[in-house]
């Protein structure tokens, strides 16, 4: 059957990816429409549309600041109808934005003029434009948090060198979480203020540790995200070292937690030297790293849970929780765990827990000692927030439907006995991830489902309410992500 592909390009029309995804889903659901998408015209997005067969010459000419509507339909009439519907959706969105909305600045310059006392800028624009906007903010005396991703590492290094020279902090690119002076930014949680500072190259790692601390009697002075590449040789740990210095000089911070995947040896040496020069106590969690010699004021933690416990002075998190005692055998007879994670560091931590128990693990984001997803006779733990799952789509913490296809595949896979999940709450996250998860799972065909909930009772979604929904649906909840991995394994072992 022949099909029709049409594109319309709206010049300089920006909408965020979450809004565009939902609009795209509405178009794709129309009768006679084979595929549809509304995306910003960045090179990576145009490639996604081309791969999906919904890009023509008009769309190929789009630029990063343009909105591209792409439709593939069974006839010209259907394509025209869908395009008309897309225009109507955009008009409704524009009308909703304009209704009673206060003035918002359209540039860093106008924002600084409107708020001259500000000293911090959060940048969330397509990656093609992030560095230039961040540089404008730096040169106007602002510290910068860059939420945007898809920024070349050479540009990141150059920007951070400039920031170092002028004494300003650049958090990111791809910095998803921070808490500054008690204010949660981007994907962060409502946690009590206190004396524990956190520096993290991982957004969900920061979330898990700060939430465990907050839910177990502690509090956070600041949580500074640095971006996933800051501790690479290419960047040299510039932001991490600056953050260490800032928290070392902060009188409100008494204990500092550092969270990262294993840094390069040269950068690790710089960081450890900086820690050793401090008079404060440290917990260092290089997730998936081998034992690294630390100075006397620092303690190593192999998991996020252990890092939080150490920062709390040895408080046991989930005291009384016994995975073996909580375990129920899967009814399907499957012998493997399928882990589906929205948090990359939560996926890494689960791999470590299973490895420590002597299990073979495969992942698309493997820690040292773990194989790839093609590893035979291995539990498969998938980071659904990785680039291959989120290109042109929102992060699964924002839009949990990103996990739906993988859930269906896990439920129908006869080798799977236990499905292991993370549920991440907080500002910026989906309003009801538990409700969406339950609806997506449906009949689990006798498989056990185990989850952890990263969040606090003060978060918009309310942690206890989310846990209650999940438990009422028969999902086993563990006190932490590490405990969830242990519980998933214990469920399998009840069959042996």
VMD Tcl script that draws the C-alpha trace (Angstrom):
set ca {
  {0.00 0.00 0.00}
  {1.36 3.43 -0.93}
  {1.59 6.09 1.74}
  {1.87 9.87 1.83}
  {4.51 11.78 3.84}
  {4.04 15.47 4.56}
  {6.05 17.94 6.65}
  {5.37 21.43 7.87}
  {8.12 23.56 9.40}
  {7.28 26.34 11.87}
  {10.27 28.68 12.05}
  {11.40 29.72 15.52}
  {8.54 27.88 17.25}
  {9.90 26.18 20.41}
  {8.07 23.69 22.63}
  {9.57 21.29 25.16}
  {9.91 17.61 24.29}
  {7.29 16.41 26.80}
  {4.55 18.59 25.30}
  {5.60 17.57 21.81}
  {5.56 13.86 22.68}
  {1.99 14.07 23.93}
  {0.90 16.00 20.87}
  {2.64 13.43 18.66}
  {0.85 10.58 20.39}
  {-2.50 12.26 19.70}
  {-1.68 12.58 15.99}
  {-0.38 9.01 15.68}
  {-3.63 7.69 17.18}
  {-5.75 9.17 14.36}
  {-7.37 6.67 11.98}
  {-5.31 6.22 8.84}
  {-2.14 7.75 10.29}
  {0.77 5.27 10.22}
  {3.30 7.47 12.05}
  {3.47 11.05 13.25}
  {5.83 13.22 15.24}
  {6.28 16.84 16.22}
  {9.91 17.60 17.02}
  {12.38 20.44 17.18}
  {14.51 20.45 14.05}
  {17.90 19.60 15.57}
  {20.12 17.27 13.49}
  {19.52 14.34 15.86}
  {15.75 14.83 15.77}
  {15.72 15.10 11.99}
  {17.61 11.80 11.84}
  {15.03 10.18 14.11}
  {12.24 11.39 11.86}
  {14.10 10.20 8.76}
  {14.59 6.75 10.31}
  {10.84 6.65 11.06}
  {10.03 7.51 7.45}
  {8.29 10.81 8.24}
  {10.81 13.36 6.90}
  {10.82 14.93 3.46}
  {12.78 17.76 1.83}
  {10.89 20.47 3.71}
  {11.74 18.90 7.07}
  {15.36 18.30 6.09}
  {15.77 22.07 5.69}
  {14.68 22.77 9.29}
  {17.07 24.19 11.87}
  {17.41 23.55 15.59}
  {15.02 26.33 16.62}
  {12.27 25.23 14.20}
  {9.38 22.90 14.93}
  {8.86 20.10 12.40}
  {5.51 18.33 11.97}
  {5.97 14.97 10.23}
  {3.07 12.73 9.19}
  {2.92 9.46 7.24}
  {-0.63 8.48 6.31}
  {-2.51 6.11 4.07}
  {-3.80 8.91 1.80}
  {-3.39 12.60 1.06}
  {-6.78 13.34 2.59}
  {-5.83 11.65 5.87}
  {-2.44 13.41 5.91}
  {-4.10 16.80 5.37}
  {-6.63 16.06 8.11}
  {-3.85 15.12 10.53}
  {-1.88 18.27 9.67}
  {-4.98 20.35 10.35}
  {-5.34 18.60 13.70}
  {-1.68 19.33 14.50}
  {-2.20 23.03 13.82}
  {-5.27 23.04 16.05}
  {-3.34 21.38 18.90}
  {-0.58 23.97 18.60}
  {-3.08 26.82 18.58}
  {-4.68 25.46 21.75}
  {-1.26 25.20 23.38}
  {-0.40 28.79 22.42}
  {-3.76 30.05 23.70}
  {-3.30 28.23 26.99}
  {0.16 29.76 27.42}
  {-1.13 33.24 26.70}
  {-4.12 33.14 29.02}
  {-3.23 35.41 31.93}
  {0.43 34.44 31.90}
  {2.86 36.99 33.31}
  {5.71 38.29 31.18}
  {8.69 35.98 30.85}
  {12.09 37.05 29.55}
  {13.15 35.58 26.21}
  {16.91 35.93 26.74}
  {19.53 35.78 29.49}
  {20.13 39.48 29.01}
  {16.48 40.43 29.59}
  {16.25 38.03 32.54}
  {19.26 39.65 34.25}
  {17.82 43.09 33.57}
  {14.50 42.07 35.13}
  {16.17 40.37 38.12}
  {19.58 42.01 38.69}
  {20.04 40.40 42.12}
  {20.01 36.86 40.65}
  {23.27 34.88 40.68}
  {22.14 31.53 39.23}
  {20.80 30.46 35.81}
  {19.26 27.14 34.82}
  {19.68 26.43 31.10}
  {17.22 24.07 29.40}
  {17.30 24.58 25.64}
  {18.21 22.23 22.77}
  {21.83 21.10 23.12}
  {22.87 22.99 19.99}
  {22.23 26.28 21.84}
  {23.08 25.37 25.45}
  {26.74 26.38 25.50}
  {26.16 29.81 24.00}
  {23.36 30.53 26.49}
  {25.48 29.27 29.39}
  {28.39 31.46 28.27}
  {26.09 34.50 28.21}
  {25.02 33.71 31.78}
  {28.62 33.26 32.97}
  {29.67 36.58 31.48}
  {26.84 38.27 33.36}
  {28.14 36.95 36.66}
  {25.86 33.94 37.07}
  {26.52 30.40 38.22}
  {25.04 27.99 35.68}
  {23.18 24.68 35.77}
  {22.84 23.12 32.30}
  {19.95 20.66 32.14}
  {20.42 20.26 28.36}
  {22.24 17.26 26.91}
  {23.74 16.47 23.50}
  {26.57 18.98 24.07}
  {30.03 18.08 22.67}
  {32.50 17.26 25.44}
  {35.08 19.68 24.01}
  {32.56 22.51 24.38}
  {31.84 21.44 27.96}
  {35.55 21.47 28.82}
  {36.07 24.92 27.29}
  {33.05 26.37 29.10}
  {34.18 24.99 32.44}
  {37.69 26.37 31.94}
  {36.13 29.78 31.43}
  {33.95 29.31 34.51}
  {36.98 28.34 36.58}
  {38.79 31.48 35.49}
  {35.95 33.71 36.62}
  {35.13 31.73 39.78}
  {31.69 30.56 38.65}
  {30.22 27.07 38.91}
  {28.97 25.22 35.80}
  {26.83 22.23 36.72}
  {26.37 19.96 33.71}
  {25.68 19.67 30.80}
  {23.16 16.90 31.35}
  {22.85 17.90 35.00}
  {19.43 16.65 36.01}
  {19.40 17.23 39.77}
  {20.51 19.81 42.32}
  {19.44 21.22 45.67}
  {20.84 24.67 46.40}
  {20.12 26.36 49.73}
  {17.19 23.99 50.24}
  {15.68 24.66 46.80}
  {15.16 21.55 44.62}
  {16.08 22.11 40.96}
  {15.06 20.00 37.95}
  {14.64 16.31 38.97}
  {15.06 16.77 42.70}
  {13.11 15.92 45.82}
  {11.73 17.77 48.82}
  {14.22 16.83 51.54}
  {14.93 18.45 54.92}
  {17.81 20.87 55.23}
  {20.73 19.71 57.31}
  {24.48 19.25 57.51}
  {25.17 16.72 54.74}
  {26.42 18.00 51.38}
  {26.29 15.89 48.22}
  {28.28 16.15 44.99}
  {27.12 13.88 42.21}
  {27.84 13.04 38.59}
  {24.52 11.19 38.63}
  {21.06 12.70 38.96}
  {19.24 9.62 40.24}
  {22.22 8.78 42.43}
  {21.81 12.17 44.11}
  {18.06 11.59 44.40}
  {18.38 8.17 46.00}
  {21.02 9.27 48.52}
  {19.33 12.55 49.50}
  {15.94 10.84 49.87}
  {17.34 8.01 52.00}
  {19.09 10.58 54.17}
  {15.97 12.74 54.43}
  {13.64 9.81 55.18}
  {15.98 8.50 57.91}
  {16.50 11.56 60.07}
  {19.16 13.54 58.22}
  {19.17 16.67 56.09}
  {20.92 18.17 53.08}
  {22.85 21.45 53.01}
  {23.41 21.42 49.24}
  {23.39 18.78 46.49}
  {25.55 19.85 43.56}
  {25.24 17.98 40.27}
  {28.29 18.15 38.02}
  {27.22 16.27 34.87}
  {28.13 12.75 33.86}
  {31.39 13.64 32.08}
  {32.92 16.02 34.60}
  {35.23 13.35 36.05}
  {36.52 12.29 32.63}
  {40.03 13.09 31.43}
  {38.54 15.41 28.80}
  {36.97 17.69 31.42}
  {39.32 17.00 34.33}
  {36.85 17.19 37.23}
  {36.69 21.00 37.12}
  {33.22 21.35 38.61}
  {33.73 18.53 41.11}
  {36.88 20.16 42.47}
  {35.17 23.56 42.67}
  {32.18 22.00 44.44}
  {34.46 20.26 46.93}
  {36.07 23.61 47.72}
  {32.69 25.34 48.11}
  {31.30 22.70 50.48}
  {34.57 22.57 52.39}
  {34.21 26.30 53.09}
  {30.47 26.09 53.84}
  {29.90 26.22 57.63}
  {26.51 24.48 57.27}
  {28.10 21.37 55.73}
  {29.73 18.89 58.10}
  {29.80 15.71 56.00}
  {30.25 15.46 52.21}
  {29.10 12.58 50.00}
  {30.66 12.16 46.55}
  {28.76 9.99 44.03}
  {30.05 9.02 40.61}
  {30.73 6.17 38.29}
  {34.46 5.36 38.41}
  {36.46 8.43 37.33}
  {39.65 8.30 35.33}
  {42.74 7.51 37.40}
  {44.26 10.97 36.88}
  {41.07 12.80 37.86}
  {40.46 10.45 40.81}
  {43.94 11.34 42.14}
  {43.11 15.07 42.04}
  {39.78 14.52 43.78}
  {41.28 12.33 46.49}
  {44.05 14.86 47.13}
  {41.39 17.56 47.56}
  {39.45 15.36 49.99}
  {42.58 14.64 52.00}
  {43.27 18.36 52.39}
  {39.87 18.93 54.02}
  {39.09 18.78 57.73}
  {35.60 17.41 57.07}
  {34.36 13.83 56.87}
  {33.64 12.28 53.47}
  {31.82 9.32 52.00}
  {33.00 8.32 48.52}
  {30.76 6.16 46.34}
  {32.37 5.33 43.00}
  {29.54 3.09 41.80}
  {31.00 -0.02 40.18}
  {34.60 0.99 40.84}
  {37.34 -1.10 42.39}
  {38.69 -0.26 45.82}
  {40.42 3.11 45.70}
  {42.80 4.11 48.53}
  {41.23 7.00 50.42}
  {42.59 9.41 53.03}
  {41.73 8.90 56.71}
  {38.83 11.37 56.63}
  {37.01 9.43 53.91}
  {35.06 6.16 53.84}
  {34.26 4.16 50.73}
  {30.72 2.98 50.01}
  {29.95 0.40 47.31}
  {26.25 1.27 47.00}
  {24.06 4.35 47.27}
  {22.35 2.82 50.30}
  {25.70 2.31 52.04}
  {26.67 5.90 51.22}
  {23.52 7.24 52.86}
  {23.98 5.01 55.90}
  {27.57 6.16 56.36}
  {26.62 9.83 56.00}
  {24.01 9.28 58.71}
  {26.67 8.02 61.09}
  {25.94 4.33 60.62}
  {22.14 4.45 60.79}
  {20.72 1.23 59.30}
  {18.29 2.00 56.48}
  {15.42 -0.44 56.27}
  {16.32 -1.99 59.60}
  {14.37 -5.20 60.04}
  {13.87 -5.69 56.29}
  {14.93 -9.24 55.38}
  {14.86 -10.03 51.66}
  {14.73 -13.77 52.31}
  {11.84 -13.32 54.72}
  {9.91 -11.07 52.36}
  {10.47 -13.20 49.26}
  {7.70 -15.03 47.46}
  {8.47 -17.48 44.66}
  {7.51 -16.37 41.15}
  {4.57 -18.34 39.82}
  {5.74 -18.32 36.21}
  {8.72 -20.61 36.73}
  {11.06 -18.13 35.05}
  {14.58 -18.09 36.41}
  {15.84 -14.66 35.34}
  {15.46 -11.07 36.59}
  {14.53 -8.35 34.12}
  {15.37 -4.92 35.53}
  {13.81 -1.87 33.87}
  {15.22 1.36 35.29}
  {14.57 5.03 34.71}
  {17.70 5.87 36.72}
  {21.08 4.94 35.24}
  {22.88 4.87 38.59}
  {20.05 2.86 40.14}
  {20.57 0.34 37.34}
  {24.31 0.31 38.11}
  {23.69 -0.20 41.84}
  {21.39 -3.16 41.17}
  {24.09 -4.74 38.99}
  {26.55 -4.42 41.87}
  {24.16 -6.06 44.34}
  {23.55 -9.02 42.01}
  {27.24 -9.37 41.17}
  {28.13 -9.43 44.87}
  {25.69 -12.34 45.25}
  {27.55 -14.28 42.55}
  {25.04 -13.71 39.75}
  {25.78 -13.11 36.07}
  {24.39 -9.79 34.82}
  {24.07 -8.13 31.43}
  {23.15 -4.50 30.80}
  {23.11 -1.79 28.14}
  {24.95 0.32 30.73}
  {27.30 -2.25 32.27}
  {29.45 -1.67 35.33}
  {32.88 -3.33 35.38}
  {32.45 -7.12 35.39}
  {29.02 -7.01 33.74}
  {28.35 -8.14 30.19}
  {26.14 -6.61 27.53}
  {22.50 -7.39 26.91}
  {23.54 -10.32 24.73}
  {25.27 -12.07 27.65}
  {23.99 -15.65 27.95}
  {22.34 -16.97 31.14}
  {22.46 -13.53 32.73}
  {19.93 -11.30 34.40}
  {19.23 -8.30 32.13}
  {19.13 -4.85 33.71}
  {18.25 -2.04 31.32}
  {18.77 1.69 31.79}
  {15.79 3.15 29.93}
  {17.11 6.67 30.45}
  {20.07 5.94 28.16}
  {20.36 7.84 24.88}
  {19.18 4.94 22.73}
  {15.81 5.00 24.50}
  {15.35 8.76 24.92}
  {16.46 10.23 21.58}
  {13.54 12.35 20.50}
  {11.53 11.25 23.52}
  {11.29 12.49 27.12}
  {13.07 10.78 29.97}
  {11.03 7.92 31.52}
  {10.81 9.82 34.81}
  {8.83 12.48 32.95}
  {6.88 10.17 30.68}
  {6.74 6.59 32.03}
  {5.18 5.28 28.81}
  {8.79 5.03 27.56}
  {8.97 1.87 29.70}
  {5.70 0.33 28.44}
  {7.06 -1.75 25.56}
  {9.88 -3.13 27.71}
  {7.36 -4.04 30.42}
  {5.22 -5.92 27.94}
  {8.29 -7.77 26.65}
  {9.29 -8.75 30.21}
  {5.80 -10.00 31.07}
  {5.63 -12.18 27.95}
  {9.20 -13.54 28.23}
  {8.96 -17.07 29.69}
  {12.54 -16.92 30.99}
  {11.71 -13.99 33.28}
  {10.58 -14.81 36.80}
  {10.98 -11.41 38.48}
  {10.60 -7.90 37.10}
  {12.69 -5.33 38.99}
  {11.71 -1.65 38.75}
  {12.53 1.78 40.11}
  {9.85 4.41 40.72}
  {11.35 7.90 40.99}
  {9.34 10.78 42.44}
  {10.04 14.48 42.87}
  {9.78 17.77 41.07}
  {9.79 17.35 37.30}
  {8.77 13.68 37.51}
  {5.43 12.25 36.36}
  {2.47 13.13 38.59}
  {1.51 9.48 39.23}
  {4.20 7.01 38.13}
  {2.72 4.24 40.29}
  {-0.69 4.57 38.66}
  {0.80 4.48 35.17}
  {2.98 1.49 36.04}
  {0.05 -0.52 37.39}
  {-2.05 0.19 34.29}
  {0.84 -0.76 32.00}
  {1.68 -4.01 33.78}
  {-1.78 -5.54 33.61}
  {-1.68 -9.31 34.15}
  {1.89 -10.27 35.02}
  {1.35 -13.96 34.20}
  {2.55 -15.10 37.61}
  {5.76 -13.12 37.57}
  {6.83 -11.34 40.74}
  {7.24 -7.58 40.48}
  {9.63 -5.87 42.89}
  {10.19 -2.12 43.11}
  {11.77 0.64 45.13}
  {10.35 4.16 45.43}
  {12.88 7.00 45.42}
  {11.21 10.02 46.98}
  {9.88 11.60 50.15}
  {6.49 12.18 51.71}
  {6.92 15.91 50.98}
  {7.26 15.33 47.23}
  {4.28 16.31 45.05}
  {3.44 12.62 44.48}
  {3.74 11.68 48.20}
  {5.90 8.62 48.69}
  {3.55 6.70 51.01}
  {0.59 7.15 48.66}
  {2.65 5.81 45.75}
  {3.84 2.84 47.82}
  {0.26 2.05 48.90}
  {-0.91 1.97 45.26}
  {1.89 -0.36 44.26}
  {1.43 -2.71 47.21}
  {-2.34 -2.86 46.62}
  {-1.55 -4.01 43.08}
  {0.61 -6.86 44.43}
  {3.99 -5.22 43.81}
  {6.58 -5.88 46.52}
  {8.25 -2.69 47.78}
  {11.74 -2.57 49.29}
  {13.14 0.27 51.45}
  {15.85 1.15 48.92}
  {16.94 0.36 45.39}
  {19.72 -1.91 46.70}
  {17.21 -3.78 48.87}
  {14.91 -4.19 45.87}
  {17.67 -5.92 43.90}
  {18.34 -8.23 46.86}
  {14.62 -8.99 47.19}
  {14.30 -9.79 43.48}
  {17.09 -12.33 43.78}
  {15.62 -13.80 46.95}
  {12.32 -14.35 45.13}
  {14.09 -16.40 42.48}
  {16.01 -18.40 45.04}
  {12.85 -19.50 46.82}
  {12.32 -21.81 43.83}
  {15.57 -23.68 44.46}
}
mol new
graphics top color blue
foreach p $ca { graphics top sphere $p radius 0.5 }
foreach p [lrange $ca 0 end-1] q [lrange $ca 1 end] { graphics top cylinder $p $q radius 0.2 }
display resetview
